[in-house]
Amino acid sequence: MTTKRREYTREFKLEAVSLVVDHKRKITEVAESLGIGASTLDNWVRKYKKEQQGVTPTQGLALTDEQRELQALRKQVKQLTMERDILKKASALLASDSLKSYY
């Protein structure tokens, strides 16, 4: 008897990959917590990293200029968002420290 392959949504895959890539969690830990195979998650992570380098995982072909530009812009937005969040936290911390020293 053959078993049916499980299919996962793109959002599920991206969330799983994000836990490994962005949050620096171990593949085995994330795979176990999500109930998927570690080798499956490892494949998703490798495909994601290839996409980030400008190679499509299904075709192995270079991305178009527009796709590369879109990738670069998304990366820049992510970086700027992170910088903004850090500055917000630092500003709040400095404001609370200056109020404490004032009174």
PDB file as gemmi writes it, atoms N, CA and C in Angstrom:
CRYST1    1.000    1.000    1.000  90.00  90.00  90.00 P 1                      
ATOM      1  N   MET A   1       0.842  -1.180   0.000  1.00  0.00           N  
ATOM      2  CA  MET A   1       0.000   0.000   0.000  1.00  0.00           C  
ATOM      3  C   MET A   1       0.886   1.243   0.000  1.00  0.00           C  
ATOM      4  N   THR A   2       0.590   2.178  -0.867  1.00  0.00           N  
ATOM      5  CA  THR A   2       1.388   3.394  -0.942  1.00  0.00           C  
ATOM      6  C   THR A   2       0.784   4.471  -0.064  1.00  0.00           C  
ATOM      7  N   THR A   3       1.656   5.316   0.454  1.00  0.00           N  
ATOM      8  CA  THR A   3       1.177   6.429   1.271  1.00  0.00           C  
ATOM      9  C   THR A   3       1.113   7.677   0.408  1.00  0.00           C  
ATOM     10  N   LYS A   4       0.165   8.517   0.704  1.00  0.00           N  
ATOM     11  CA  LYS A   4      -0.019   9.747  -0.054  1.00  0.00           C  
ATOM     12  C   LYS A   4       0.948  10.808   0.476  1.00  0.00           C  
ATOM     13  N   ARG A   5       1.595  11.506  -0.433  1.00  0.00           N  
ATOM     14  CA  ARG A   5       2.513  12.573  -0.044  1.00  0.00           C  
ATOM     15  C   ARG A   5       1.732  13.736   0.535  1.00  0.00           C  
ATOM     16  N   ARG A   6       2.245  14.263   1.620  1.00  0.00           N  
ATOM     17  CA  ARG A   6       1.597  15.426   2.219  1.00  0.00           C  
ATOM     18  C   ARG A   6       2.010  16.676   1.455  1.00  0.00           C  
ATOM     19  N   GLU A   7       1.066  17.574   1.265  1.00  0.00           N  
ATOM     20  CA  GLU A   7       1.352  18.830   0.585  1.00  0.00           C  
ATOM     21  C   GLU A   7       1.200  19.965   1.578  1.00  0.00           C  
ATOM     22  N   TYR A   8       2.099  20.934   1.498  1.00  0.00           N  
ATOM     23  CA  TYR A   8       2.107  22.058   2.420  1.00  0.00           C  
ATOM     24  C   TYR A   8       1.931  23.351   1.633  1.00  0.00           C  
ATOM     25  N   THR A   9       1.267  24.320   2.240  1.00  0.00           N  
ATOM     26  CA  THR A   9       1.077  25.609   1.574  1.00  0.00           C  
ATOM     27  C   THR A   9       2.396  26.365   1.549  1.00  0.00           C  
ATOM     28  N   ARG A  10       2.483  27.291   0.628  1.00  0.00           N  
ATOM     29  CA  ARG A  10       3.688  28.131   0.530  1.00  0.00           C  
ATOM     30  C   ARG A  10       3.894  28.913   1.823  1.00  0.00           C  
ATOM     31  N   GLU A  11       2.801  29.391   2.413  1.00  0.00           N  
ATOM     32  CA  GLU A  11       2.898  30.162   3.652  1.00  0.00           C  
ATOM     33  C   GLU A  11       3.472  29.313   4.781  1.00  0.00           C  
ATOM     34  N   PHE A  12       3.030  28.068   4.869  1.00  0.00           N  
ATOM     35  CA  PHE A  12       3.535  27.159   5.899  1.00  0.00           C  
ATOM     36  C   PHE A  12       5.036  26.936   5.715  1.00  0.00           C  
ATOM     37  N   LYS A  13       5.438  26.702   4.466  1.00  0.00           N  
ATOM     38  CA  LYS A  13       6.852  26.475   4.180  1.00  0.00           C  
ATOM     39  C   LYS A  13       7.689  27.701   4.535  1.00  0.00           C  
ATOM     40  N   LEU A  14       7.202  28.884   4.144  1.00  0.00           N  
ATOM     41  CA  LEU A  14       7.946  30.107   4.435  1.00  0.00           C  
ATOM     42  C   LEU A  14       8.056  30.362   5.932  1.00  0.00           C  
ATOM     43  N   GLU A  15       7.006  30.084   6.663  1.00  0.00           N  
ATOM     44  CA  GLU A  15       7.041  30.257   8.116  1.00  0.00           C  
ATOM     45  C   GLU A  15       8.052  29.301   8.741  1.00  0.00           C  
ATOM     46  N   ALA A  16       8.064  28.066   8.279  1.00  0.00           N  
ATOM     47  CA  ALA A  16       9.018  27.076   8.793  1.00  0.00           C  
ATOM     48  C   ALA A  16      10.452  27.495   8.475  1.00  0.00           C  
ATOM     49  N   VAL A  17      10.681  27.941   7.255  1.00  0.00           N  
ATOM     50  CA  VAL A  17      12.014  28.389   6.848  1.00  0.00           C  
ATOM     51  C   VAL A  17      12.422  29.615   7.658  1.00  0.00           C  
ATOM     52  N   SER A  18      11.490  30.510   7.901  1.00  0.00           N  
ATOM     53  CA  SER A  18      11.771  31.707   8.687  1.00  0.00           C  
ATOM     54  C   SER A  18      12.246  31.360  10.092  1.00  0.00           C  
ATOM     55  N   LEU A  19      11.664  30.343  10.683  1.00  0.00           N  
ATOM     56  CA  LEU A  19      12.088  29.924  12.019  1.00  0.00           C  
ATOM     57  C   LEU A  19      13.544  29.474  12.016  1.00  0.00           C  
ATOM     58  N   VAL A  20      13.974  28.866  10.925  1.00  0.00           N  
ATOM     59  CA  VAL A  20      15.356  28.394  10.826  1.00  0.00           C  
ATOM     60  C   VAL A  20      16.295  29.534  10.440  1.00  0.00           C  
ATOM     61  N   VAL A  21      15.938  30.269   9.391  1.00  0.00           N  
ATOM     62  CA  VAL A  21      16.833  31.281   8.840  1.00  0.00           C  
ATOM     63  C   VAL A  21      16.854  32.553   9.689  1.00  0.00           C  
ATOM     64  N   ASP A  22      15.694  33.100   9.993  1.00  0.00           N  
ATOM     65  CA  ASP A  22      15.622  34.381  10.698  1.00  0.00           C  
ATOM     66  C   ASP A  22      15.783  34.250  12.207  1.00  0.00           C  
ATOM     67  N   HIS A  23      15.237  33.192  12.766  1.00  0.00           N  
ATOM     68  CA  HIS A  23      15.255  33.036  14.223  1.00  0.00           C  
ATOM     69  C   HIS A  23      16.363  32.110  14.704  1.00  0.00           C  
ATOM     70  N   LYS A  24      17.173  31.616  13.773  1.00  0.00           N  
ATOM     71  CA  LYS A  24      18.355  30.799  14.083  1.00  0.00           C  
ATOM     72  C   LYS A  24      18.050  29.556  14.917  1.00  0.00           C  
ATOM     73  N   ARG A  25      16.906  28.938  14.668  1.00  0.00           N  
ATOM     74  CA  ARG A  25      16.570  27.692  15.369  1.00  0.00           C  
ATOM     75  C   ARG A  25      17.082  26.515  14.553  1.00  0.00           C  
ATOM     76  N   LYS A  26      17.311  25.396  15.202  1.00  0.00           N  
ATOM     77  CA  LYS A  26      17.828  24.208  14.526  1.00  0.00           C  
ATOM     78  C   LYS A  26      16.742  23.571  13.660  1.00  0.00           C  
ATOM     79  N   ILE A  27      17.171  23.032  12.534  1.00  0.00           N  
ATOM     80  CA  ILE A  27      16.242  22.388  11.607  1.00  0.00           C  
ATOM     81  C   ILE A  27      15.506  21.247  12.291  1.00  0.00           C  
ATOM     82  N   THR A  28      16.226  20.428  13.036  1.00  0.00           N  
ATOM     83  CA  THR A  28      15.591  19.280  13.694  1.00  0.00           C  
ATOM     84  C   THR A  28      14.556  19.726  14.720  1.00  0.00           C  
ATOM     85  N   GLU A  29      14.871  20.801  15.434  1.00  0.00           N  
ATOM     86  CA  GLU A  29      13.949  21.328  16.453  1.00  0.00           C  
ATOM     87  C   GLU A  29      12.661  21.841  15.812  1.00  0.00           C  
ATOM     88  N   VAL A  30      12.811  22.629  14.748  1.00  0.00           N  
ATOM     89  CA  VAL A  30      11.647  23.194  14.059  1.00  0.00           C  
ATOM     90  C   VAL A  30      10.825  22.086  13.404  1.00  0.00           C  
ATOM     91  N   ALA A  31      11.505  21.156  12.753  1.00  0.00           N  
ATOM     92  CA  ALA A  31      10.807  20.059  12.073  1.00  0.00           C  
ATOM     93  C   ALA A  31       9.991  19.243  13.065  1.00  0.00           C  
ATOM     94  N   GLU A  32      10.581  18.947  14.203  1.00  0.00           N  
ATOM     95  CA  GLU A  32       9.868  18.159  15.212  1.00  0.00           C  
ATOM     96  C   GLU A  32       8.654  18.915  15.748  1.00  0.00           C  
ATOM     97  N   SER A  33       8.826  20.211  15.999  1.00  0.00           N  
ATOM     98  CA  SER A  33       7.711  20.989  16.550  1.00  0.00           C  
ATOM     99  C   SER A  33       6.566  21.148  15.549  1.00  0.00           C  
ATOM    100  N   LEU A  34       6.885  21.122  14.253  1.00  0.00           N  
ATOM    101  CA  LEU A  34       5.855  21.269  13.221  1.00  0.00           C  
ATOM    102  C   LEU A  34       5.335  19.925  12.714  1.00  0.00           C  
ATOM    103  N   GLY A  35       5.962  18.850  13.126  1.00  0.00           N  
ATOM    104  CA  GLY A  35       5.513  17.529  12.701  1.00  0.00           C  
ATOM    105  C   GLY A  35       5.866  17.186  11.268  1.00  0.00           C  
ATOM    106  N   ILE A  36       7.015  17.685  10.811  1.00  0.00           N  
ATOM    107  CA  ILE A  36       7.479  17.372   9.460  1.00  0.00           C  
ATOM    108  C   ILE A  36       8.865  16.745   9.553  1.00  0.00           C  
ATOM    109  N   GLY A  37       9.317  16.171   8.466  1.00  0.00           N  
ATOM    110  CA  GLY A  37      10.636  15.561   8.448  1.00  0.00           C  
ATOM    111  C   GLY A  37      11.739  16.605   8.385  1.00  0.00           C  
ATOM    112  N   ALA A  38      12.840  16.325   9.059  1.00  0.00           N  
ATOM    113  CA  ALA A  38      13.973  17.251   9.057  1.00  0.00           C  
ATOM    114  C   ALA A  38      14.548  17.407   7.651  1.00  0.00           C  
ATOM    115  N   SER A  39      14.576  16.328   6.883  1.00  0.00           N  
ATOM    116  CA  SER A  39      15.111  16.417   5.520  1.00  0.00           C  
ATOM    117  C   SER A  39      14.201  17.264   4.628  1.00  0.00           C  
ATOM    118  N   THR A  40      12.908  17.200   4.875  1.00  0.00           N  
ATOM    119  CA  THR A  40      11.964  18.028   4.118  1.00  0.00           C  
ATOM    120  C   THR A  40      12.229  19.502   4.392  1.00  0.00           C  
ATOM    121  N   LEU A  41      12.352  19.844   5.667  1.00  0.00           N  
ATOM    122  CA  LEU A  41      12.614  21.235   6.040  1.00  0.00           C  
ATOM    123  C   LEU A  41      13.972  21.681   5.516  1.00  0.00           C  
ATOM    124  N   ASP A  42      14.961  20.809   5.565  1.00  0.00           N  
ATOM    125  CA  ASP A  42      16.287  21.138   5.046  1.00  0.00           C  
ATOM    126  C   ASP A  42      16.210  21.464   3.556  1.00  0.00           C  
ATOM    127  N   ASN A  43      15.414  20.704   2.807  1.00  0.00           N  
ATOM    128  CA  ASN A  43      15.225  20.990   1.376  1.00  0.00           C  
ATOM    129  C   ASN A  43      14.592  22.360   1.174  1.00  0.00           C  
ATOM    130  N   TRP A  44      13.577  22.683   1.980  1.00  0.00           N  
ATOM    131  CA  TRP A  44      12.912  23.984   1.867  1.00  0.00           C  
ATOM    132  C   TRP A  44      13.898  25.115   2.142  1.00  0.00           C  
ATOM    133  N   VAL A  45      14.740  24.938   3.158  1.00  0.00           N  
ATOM    134  CA  VAL A  45      15.716  25.973   3.524  1.00  0.00           C  
ATOM    135  C   VAL A  45      16.715  26.163   2.384  1.00  0.00           C  
ATOM    136  N   ARG A  46      17.212  25.066   1.805  1.00  0.00           N  
ATOM    137  CA  ARG A  46      18.163  25.177   0.700  1.00  0.00           C  
ATOM    138  C   ARG A  46      17.537  25.864  -0.512  1.00  0.00           C  
ATOM    139  N   LYS A  47      16.285  25.519  -0.828  1.00  0.00           N  
ATOM    140  CA  LYS A  47      15.598  26.160  -1.955  1.00  0.00           C  
ATOM    141  C   LYS A  47      15.404  27.649  -1.692  1.00  0.00           C  
ATOM    142  N   TYR A  48      15.045  27.981  -0.456  1.00  0.00           N  
ATOM    143  CA  TYR A  48      14.850  29.385  -0.092  1.00  0.00           C  
ATOM    144  C   TYR A  48      16.147  30.169  -0.265  1.00  0.00           C  
ATOM    145  N   LYS A  49      17.251  29.593   0.205  1.00  0.00           N  
ATOM    146  CA  LYS A  49      18.543  30.282   0.094  1.00  0.00           C  
ATOM    147  C   LYS A  49      18.951  30.450  -1.364  1.00  0.00           C  
ATOM    148  N   LYS A  50      18.643  29.467  -2.207  1.00  0.00           N  
ATOM    149  CA  LYS A  50      18.931  29.600  -3.637  1.00  0.00           C  
ATOM    150  C   LYS A  50      18.106  30.727  -4.244  1.00  0.00           C  
ATOM    151  N   GLU A  51      16.837  30.828  -3.835  1.00  0.00           N  
ATOM    152  CA  GLU A  51      15.980  31.908  -4.333  1.00  0.00           C  
ATOM    153  C   GLU A  51      16.557  33.259  -3.937  1.00  0.00           C  
ATOM    154  N   GLN A  52      17.080  33.353  -2.729  1.00  0.00           N  
ATOM    155  CA  GLN A  52      17.644  34.604  -2.256  1.00  0.00           C  
ATOM    156  C   GLN A  52      18.900  34.983  -3.039  1.00  0.00           C  
ATOM    157  N   GLN A  53      19.552  33.989  -3.626  1.00  0.00           N  
ATOM    158  CA  GLN A  53      20.744  34.248  -4.427  1.00  0.00           C  
ATOM    159  C   GLN A  53      20.403  34.524  -5.889  1.00  0.00           C  
ATOM    160  N   GLY A  54      19.127  34.478  -6.230  1.00  0.00           N  
ATOM    161  CA  GLY A  54      18.714  34.807  -7.585  1.00  0.00           C  
ATOM    162  C   GLY A  54      18.536  33.628  -8.507  1.00  0.00           C  
ATOM    163  N   VAL A  55      18.382  32.426  -7.973  1.00  0.00           N  
ATOM    164  CA  VAL A  55      18.159  31.241  -8.795  1.00  0.00           C  
ATOM    165  C   VAL A  55      16.820  30.646  -8.413  1.00  0.00           C  
ATOM    166  N   THR A  56      15.983  30.393  -9.405  1.00  0.00           N  
ATOM    167  CA  THR A  56      14.693  29.778  -9.108  1.00  0.00           C  
ATOM    168  C   THR A  56      14.901  28.301  -8.821  1.00  0.00           C  
ATOM    169  N   PRO A  57      14.261  27.772  -7.787  1.00  0.00           N  
ATOM    170  CA  PRO A  57      14.514  26.385  -7.417  1.00  0.00           C  
ATOM    171  C   PRO A  57      13.980  25.362  -8.415  1.00  0.00           C  
ATOM    172  N   THR A  58      12.902  25.670  -9.107  1.00  0.00           N  
ATOM    173  CA  THR A  58      12.310  24.677  -9.999  1.00  0.00           C  
ATOM    174  C   THR A  58      13.033  24.603 -11.332  1.00  0.00           C  
ATOM    175  N   GLN A  59      13.552  25.706 -11.789  1.00  0.00           N  
ATOM    176  CA  GLN A  59      14.161  25.719 -13.110  1.00  0.00           C  
ATOM    177  C   GLN A  59      15.680  25.795 -13.057  1.00  0.00           C  
ATOM    178  N   GLY A  60      16.227  26.361 -11.988  1.00  0.00           N  
ATOM    179  CA  GLY A  60      17.662  26.539 -11.897  1.00  0.00           C  
ATOM    180  C   GLY A  60      18.164  27.629 -12.830  1.00  0.00           C  
ATOM    181  N   LEU A  61      17.262  28.465 -13.305  1.00  0.00           N  
ATOM    182  CA  LEU A  61      17.627  29.540 -14.212  1.00  0.00           C  
ATOM    183  C   LEU A  61      17.748  30.852 -13.452  1.00  0.00           C  
ATOM    184  N   ALA A  62      18.540  31.746 -13.987  1.00  0.00           N  
ATOM    185  CA  ALA A  62      18.689  33.054 -13.366  1.00  0.00           C  
ATOM    186  C   ALA A  62      17.379  33.825 -13.466  1.00  0.00           C  
ATOM    187  N   LEU A  63      17.131  34.664 -12.476  1.00  0.00           N  
ATOM    188  CA  LEU A  63      15.917  35.474 -12.458  1.00  0.00           C  
ATOM    189  C   LEU A  63      16.026  36.611 -13.464  1.00  0.00           C  
ATOM    190  N   THR A  64      14.890  37.152 -13.853  1.00  0.00           N  
ATOM    191  CA  THR A  64      14.887  38.303 -14.748  1.00  0.00           C  
ATOM    192  C   THR A  64      15.362  39.524 -13.975  1.00  0.00           C  
ATOM    193  N   ASP A  65      15.673  40.578 -14.712  1.00  0.00           N  
ATOM    194  CA  ASP A  65      16.118  41.814 -14.065  1.00  0.00           C  
ATOM    195  C   ASP A  65      15.063  42.348 -13.105  1.00  0.00           C  
ATOM    196  N   GLU A  66      13.796  42.264 -13.513  1.00  0.00           N  
ATOM    197  CA  GLU A  66      12.718  42.764 -12.665  1.00  0.00           C  
ATOM    198  C   GLU A  66      12.602  41.944 -11.380  1.00  0.00           C  
ATOM    199  N   GLN A  67      12.760  40.634 -11.496  1.00  0.00           N  
ATOM    200  CA  GLN A  67      12.674  39.776 -10.313  1.00  0.00           C  
ATOM    201  C   GLN A  67      13.836  40.039  -9.360  1.00  0.00           C  
ATOM    202  N   ARG A  68      15.029  40.244  -9.921  1.00  0.00           N  
ATOM    203  CA  ARG A  68      16.184  40.568  -9.072  1.00  0.00           C  
ATOM    204  C   ARG A  68      15.988  41.910  -8.384  1.00  0.00           C  
ATOM    205  N   GLU A  69      15.457  42.885  -9.127  1.00  0.00           N  
ATOM    206  CA  GLU A  69      15.211  44.203  -8.541  1.00  0.00           C  
ATOM    207  C   GLU A  69      14.177  44.106  -7.426  1.00  0.00           C  
ATOM    208  N   LEU A  70      13.122  43.345  -7.659  1.00  0.00           N  
ATOM    209  CA  LEU A  70      12.093  43.155  -6.644  1.00  0.00           C  
ATOM    210  C   LEU A  70      12.681  42.494  -5.403  1.00  0.00           C  
ATOM    211  N   GLN A  71      13.528  41.499  -5.595  1.00  0.00           N  
ATOM    212  CA  GLN A  71      14.189  40.838  -4.472  1.00  0.00           C  
ATOM    213  C   GLN A  71      15.050  41.826  -3.688  1.00  0.00           C  
ATOM    214  N   ALA A  72      15.815  42.638  -4.411  1.00  0.00           N  
ATOM    215  CA  ALA A  72      16.680  43.619  -3.756  1.00  0.00           C  
ATOM    216  C   ALA A  72      15.849  44.631  -2.976  1.00  0.00           C  
ATOM    217  N   LEU A  73      14.742  45.065  -3.558  1.00  0.00           N  
ATOM    218  CA  LEU A  73      13.887  46.031  -2.875  1.00  0.00           C  
ATOM    219  C   LEU A  73      13.247  45.423  -1.629  1.00  0.00           C  
ATOM    220  N   ARG A  74      12.827  44.172  -1.717  1.00  0.00           N  
ATOM    221  CA  ARG A  74      12.252  43.505  -0.540  1.00  0.00           C  
ATOM    222  C   ARG A  74      13.294  43.365   0.564  1.00  0.00           C  
ATOM    223  N   LYS A  75      14.512  43.036   0.172  1.00  0.00           N  
ATOM    224  CA  LYS A  75      15.596  42.914   1.144  1.00  0.00           C  
ATOM    225  C   LYS A  75      15.865  44.266   1.807  1.00  0.00           C  
ATOM    226  N   GLN A  76      15.842  45.332   1.002  1.00  0.00           N  
ATOM    227  CA  GLN A  76      16.062  46.675   1.531  1.00  0.00           C  
ATOM    228  C   GLN A  76      14.940  47.077   2.480  1.00  0.00           C  
ATOM    229  N   VAL A  77      13.701  46.768   2.132  1.00  0.00           N  
ATOM    230  CA  VAL A  77      12.563  47.071   3.007  1.00  0.00           C  
ATOM    231  C   VAL A  77      12.712  46.339   4.331  1.00  0.00           C  
ATOM    232  N   LYS A  78      13.107  45.086   4.267  1.00  0.00           N  
ATOM    233  CA  LYS A  78      13.298  44.291   5.489  1.00  0.00           C  
ATOM    234  C   LYS A  78      14.377  44.921   6.366  1.00  0.00           C  
ATOM    235  N   GLN A  79      15.485  45.323   5.750  1.00  0.00           N  
ATOM    236  CA  GLN A  79      16.591  45.940   6.490  1.00  0.00           C  
ATOM    237  C   GLN A  79      16.152  47.264   7.109  1.00  0.00           C  
ATOM    238  N   LEU A  80      15.476  48.095   6.350  1.00  0.00           N  
ATOM    239  CA  LEU A  80      15.033  49.391   6.858  1.00  0.00           C  
ATOM    240  C   LEU A  80      13.993  49.238   7.962  1.00  0.00           C  
ATOM    241  N   THR A  81      13.117  48.267   7.831  1.00  0.00           N  
ATOM    242  CA  THR A  81      12.128  48.002   8.875  1.00  0.00           C  
ATOM    243  C   THR A  81      12.822  47.587  10.162  1.00  0.00           C  
ATOM    244  N   MET A  82      13.821  46.735  10.043  1.00  0.00           N  
ATOM    245  CA  MET A  82      14.566  46.294  11.218  1.00  0.00           C  
ATOM    246  C   MET A  82      15.283  47.481  11.871  1.00  0.00           C  
ATOM    247  N   GLU A  83      15.913  48.330  11.060  1.00  0.00           N  
ATOM    248  CA  GLU A  83      16.603  49.504  11.594  1.00  0.00           C  
ATOM    249  C   GLU A  83      15.623  50.446  12.288  1.00  0.00           C  
ATOM    250  N   ARG A  84      14.456  50.649  11.687  1.00  0.00           N  
ATOM    251  CA  ARG A  84      13.441  51.505  12.291  1.00  0.00           C  
ATOM    252  C   ARG A  84      13.010  50.968  13.645  1.00  0.00           C  
ATOM    253  N   ASP A  85      12.777  49.671  13.716  1.00  0.00           N  
ATOM    254  CA  ASP A  85      12.351  49.060  14.972  1.00  0.00           C  
ATOM    255  C   ASP A  85      13.416  49.212  16.052  1.00  0.00           C  
ATOM    256  N   ILE A  86      14.674  49.044  15.676  1.00  0.00           N  
ATOM    257  CA  ILE A  86      15.768  49.215  16.640  1.00  0.00           C  
ATOM    258  C   ILE A  86      15.813  50.655  17.132  1.00  0.00           C  
ATOM    259  N   LEU A  87      15.663  51.605  16.218  1.00  0.00           N  
ATOM    260  CA  LEU A  87      15.687  53.017  16.610  1.00  0.00           C  
ATOM    261  C   LEU A  87      14.512  53.371  17.515  1.00  0.00           C  
ATOM    262  N   LYS A  88      13.346  52.801  17.254  1.00  0.00           N  
ATOM    263  CA  LYS A  88      12.187  53.040  18.118  1.00  0.00           C  
ATOM    264  C   LYS A  88      12.463  52.558  19.530  1.00  0.00           C  
ATOM    265  N   LYS A  89      13.025  51.353  19.641  1.00  0.00           N  
ATOM    266  CA  LYS A  89      13.319  50.791  20.959  1.00  0.00           C  
ATOM    267  C   LYS A  89      14.383  51.615  21.672  1.00  0.00           C  
ATOM    268  N   ALA A  90      15.409  52.023  20.936  1.00  0.00           N  
ATOM    269  CA  ALA A  90      16.472  52.826  21.536  1.00  0.00           C  
ATOM    270  C   ALA A  90      15.935  54.177  21.985  1.00  0.00           C  
ATOM    271  N   SER A  91      15.082  54.771  21.180  1.00  0.00           N  
ATOM    272  CA  SER A  91      14.492  56.062  21.521  1.00  0.00           C  
ATOM    273  C   SER A  91      13.650  55.961  22.783  1.00  0.00           C  
ATOM    274  N   ALA A  92      12.853  54.919  22.880  1.00  0.00           N  
ATOM    275  CA  ALA A  92      12.023  54.723  24.068  1.00  0.00           C  
ATOM    276  C   ALA A  92      12.888  54.488  25.295  1.00  0.00           C  
ATOM    277  N   LEU A  93      13.959  53.737  25.138  1.00  0.00           N  
ATOM    278  CA  LEU A  93      14.859  53.456  26.250  1.00  0.00           C  
ATOM    279  C   LEU A  93      15.559  54.729  26.713  1.00  0.00           C  
ATOM    280  N   LEU A  94      16.038  55.514  25.766  1.00  0.00           N  
ATOM    281  CA  LEU A  94      16.714  56.765  26.117  1.00  0.00           C  
ATOM    282  C   LEU A  94      15.744  57.754  26.755  1.00  0.00           C  
ATOM    283  N   ALA A  95      14.528  57.800  26.273  1.00  0.00           N  
ATOM    284  CA  ALA A  95      13.526  58.704  26.839  1.00  0.00           C  
ATOM    285  C   ALA A  95      13.209  58.311  28.272  1.00  0.00           C  
ATOM    286  N   SER A  96      13.074  57.033  28.534  1.00  0.00           N  
ATOM    287  CA  SER A  96      12.763  56.599  29.900  1.00  0.00           C  
ATOM    288  C   SER A  96      13.947  56.840  30.827  1.00  0.00           C  
ATOM    289  N   ASP A  97      15.173  56.677  30.345  1.00  0.00           N  
ATOM    290  CA  ASP A  97      16.358  56.946  31.161  1.00  0.00           C  
ATOM    291  C   ASP A  97      16.496  58.430  31.466  1.00  0.00           C  
ATOM    292  N   SER A  98      16.211  59.289  30.484  1.00  0.00           N  
ATOM    293  CA  SER A  98      16.344  60.726  30.713  1.00  0.00           C  
ATOM    294  C   SER A  98      15.278  61.224  31.680  1.00  0.00           C  
ATOM    295  N   LEU A  99      14.088  60.633  31.665  1.00  0.00           N  
ATOM    296  CA  LEU A  99      13.051  61.010  32.622  1.00  0.00           C  
ATOM    297  C   LEU A  99      13.441  60.599  34.031  1.00  0.00           C  
ATOM    298  N   LYS A 100      14.035  59.431  34.174  1.00  0.00           N  
ATOM    299  CA  LYS A 100      14.460  58.960  35.490  1.00  0.00           C  
ATOM    300  C   LYS A 100      15.545  59.867  36.063  1.00  0.00           C  
ATOM    301  N   SER A 101      16.490  60.286  35.225  1.00  0.00           N  
ATOM    302  CA  SER A 101      17.575  61.131  35.721  1.00  0.00           C  
ATOM    303  C   SER A 101      17.105  62.565  35.958  1.00  0.00           C  
ATOM    304  N   TYR A 102      16.039  62.988  35.303  1.00  0.00           N  
ATOM    305  CA  TYR A 102      15.523  64.342  35.472  1.00  0.00           C  
ATOM    306  C   TYR A 102      14.816  64.480  36.807  1.00  0.00           C  
ATOM    307  N   TYR A 103      14.098  63.471  37.238  1.00  0.00           N  
ATOM    308  CA  TYR A 103      13.349  63.540  38.489  1.00  0.00           C  
ATOM    309  C   TYR A 103      14.094  62.867  39.538  1.00  0.00           C  
TER     310      TYR A 103                                                      
END                                                                             
